[in-house]
Amino acid sequence: MNRTVSRLCLAALTAAISACSASYVPNMLRPYRPDVQQGNIVTKDMVEQLRPGMTRDQVRFLLGTPMLTDIFHQDRWDYTYYLRRKSGETQIRKLSVVFAEGKLKGFDSDAMPAEPLADTLILGPKNSKPAVAPPAAPAAAPVPAADPPAAAPAPADARH
């Protein structure tokens, strides 16, 4: 009896150990890997607003503070966005802005996503909110009707 129990325990232990070498690992045993985002989020709408002749302050207001400013190329700002999903998918987008005499001379950009697509890429399809229609204009307040004729006052003492 004791030998049988020992053999069953050994068989169960062997099966458990061999299962650990399988490629399947339950989600609860895997380490948590969050999405990693770094850099400036730049959308297609932002890039379309860039115009030659804009000042540095105008570009900074539109795009935000640049991720990289090179000490050797002070007239060039680089906006880089990096996203690595927990699934391993990696996205990198770059935008370089060039100035001459303090004014925007030109820029070079990767294809940037539109605003709704950027939200979906960042938040994921489950967490992104659907576009909300703007609130309707408030209805005009009703115009009060002309004052109705005043009713005759009731007599103070109605007993006779």
N, C-alpha and C positions, 0 to 999 in steps of 0.2 A: 504494500500500500504506500509506504513512504517513498519507495523507489518510483512508483507510478506518478506520484505528485511531483517529485523532483524532475522527472522527464517532461511532464506537462508544463511545468514552470520554465524549463529550459527551452522547450519548443515555443512557448509564448514569448519569451525574451528574444529568441532568435528571429521570430516573425516581426517583433516590434523594432529591432535594430535594423533589419533589412528594409523595413518600410521607411526608415529615415534616409536611406540612400535614393529613394524614388525622387523624381523631379517635382512631384506635387507636394506643396507645403500649404497647409491651411492659412488663410489670411490672418488669423489671430496670432500665428507664430512668425509672420514676416515683420521685419522692422518697418516703421512708418517712414515714408519718403514723401515729404511735402513738395509741391510745385515750387520751383525757384525762379523768382522774377528779379531782374536787375535792370536798371537804366531808366530811360525816359520813354514813356508811351507816347508815340507820335502817330497820329491818324492821317488818312488821306485828306480829310478836310483841313487839317492844319497845314499840310504841305501846299495845298492849293491856294492858301492865303498868303504865302510868301511872295513878295514882289521885290524886284531890284530897286535899290534906293532906300529900303527900310533901314532904320538905325539899329544898333546893337540892342538897345533897350526894347524896341518894338519886337524884334525877333525873340528876345528873352521872354517878353510878356506872352507871346504867341506859343512858343515851344517849351518854355521852362528853362531852367539853368542847364547848360550843356553837361553831359556826362564827362566828356574829356575836353580839356583845353591844353593845347600843346605849347610849351614855353618857346619852342623853336619856330612854331607857325602860329603866331598870335592872331593872325587874321583868319583862322579856320577853327570852327567849332564842330565837334563830332557828337552826335546824338546816337547812342547805341542802346538797343533794347534786346535783352536776352531772356528767354523763357524756356525752362526745362521742366517738362511735366513728369509726374511720378512714373508714368508709363515709359519714360526714356525719350520721348519725342522732344526735339530741340528746335527752337525758332530763334533766329538772330536777324534783326533789322537794323540798318545803318542809314544815317542821314548826315551828310557833311555840308556845312554852311560856310561860304567864303565871303569875307569882307574886303573892301578896298577903300581906304580913307574913311573908315568908320561907317560905311554904307554897305548894304548887302549887294554883292556882285553876282553871286550865283549859288547854286546848291546841287548836290548829287544825292539821289535818294533811291533806296530799294523800293519795291512796291509796298505801299503801306495799306493796312486794312481800313475800311470805312468804320465809323464810330460804332455801329451796332455789332459788326463783326469783331472789332477789338474787344468789346465787352464780353462777347461769347468766348473769345480766345483766352482772355484773362480769367474770367469767372468759371468757365466751363459751361456746357449746354444746360446742365441741371440747375445752375444757380443764376443764370442771366435772366433778367426780368424782361417781359415783353414790352414793346414800345407802348407808352401811354399817350392817348390822344390828349391834346391840350384842353384845358377846361373850357366849357362853352361860355360865351359872353353872358353876363348876368342879364336876366330879363328886366325890361323896364318896369319901374314901380307903377302899380295901378294908380290912375288919376282919381282922386276922390270925387264923387258926384257932388252936384250942387247941394247945399244944405237943405234938408227937407223943411217944410213949414213947421214952425213951432206949434206944439200942441197947447191947447188952452190949459192953464193951470187948474188943478183940482181944487175945489173949495176946501177951506181949512176945516170947517165943521159940516160934515155931511148929514148930521142928525137933525130931524125936525120934530 
